[in-house]
Amino acid sequence: MPQTELHHPADEHTPSAAEVTATLYVGDFESRCGNCNEPTLLHGVHRHTDISGWQPTPGGGCGARFVNIASRSRAVTDARLRELRPDLPLRDQDEDDTAS
């Protein structure tokens, strides 16, 4: 008889160990993925799937899931970030900056 794995409801919300997450950084003229630092679309994306910009690369993104948003410009305020992507929480200032 085949063994079945026990399934716990909390497992559904636990990200996989292999899942890559990133901050969505917003600058004056473009947004970038905090994982690979490549340009990405700002609206309508939950993962970095395409590289946007002057030479777009459909399917060229790193695949990281955006878990928060932060500014790379003094001109882009927290209020503006909330307006642009109300679905993403603001990145805490104390979090490590992996895009530097």
N, C-alpha and C positions, 0 to 999 in steps of 0.2 A: 504494500500500500504506500503511495507517495506521501512524503511528509509535506505539510503545509506550513508556511510561515505564519506566525501570529502577527496580526496587523493591529496597530494601535492608532486611534484617530489622530493623535498628536503627530504621528509620523508624516501625515499629509502636508503639514505646514513647516516641517524641518527642511531647510535647504540641503541639497546634496553636498557632500564634501568636495566634489569636483566642480560645483557651480562657482563661477567667477562673478563677483559683484564689483560695482564701481560707482564712483560719484560722477554725476553729470555736471561738468564745469561750464559755466556760461561767461563768455567774455563780451567785449564791445561789439565784435563782428562775427563771432562764431562760437559754437559749443564744441566741447571735446570730451572724450571718454577718459575718465580717471585711471582706467586700467592700462590702456595702450597709448594714450595721449593723441590719438588720431581724431580728426574732425568727425562729428556725428550730427544727425538731425536733432533738433530741440523738441519738436512737437510730434506727438503720435507714435513715439517709440518707447518701449520698455526695456529693450536690449540693444546693444551696439551691433547691429547687423550690417549696416552699410557705412562706407566712408563717404562723407559728403564733401562739398567744396568745389574748387575749380576743376579738379580732375576726379570726379566721383568714381567710387568702386563699389558697385552693388554687390552685396554678399562679402565684402572685404573686411567687415568689422570683426572684433575679437569675440563677440558673443556675450560679453559681460552684461549682467542684469543691473540696471540702474536702481540703486537703493536710496539715494539721496541726491541733493542738488546743492551747488555752491557757486559763488561768484569768483571770477578771476579779474574783476574790474571794480574800481570804486564807484563807477557809474551804474553798476548793476546792484541795486540794493536788495536787502532781504524781502522787502515788500514786492519788488519787481519779480524776484525769483518765485515767490508764492503765486503771483499773478500768472507767470509763464507756465509753471508746472505745479498746480495745487495738489497733484497726486503724489508728489515726492516731498519727503521731509527735508528741511534744511540740514546741511551737514554741520555738526557741532564743531566749534573752533578748536576743541581739544583733540579731535580725531587726527590720526596720522594723515599727512598729505602724501599719497602715493604717486601723484602725478608730477612731482617736482623732479 
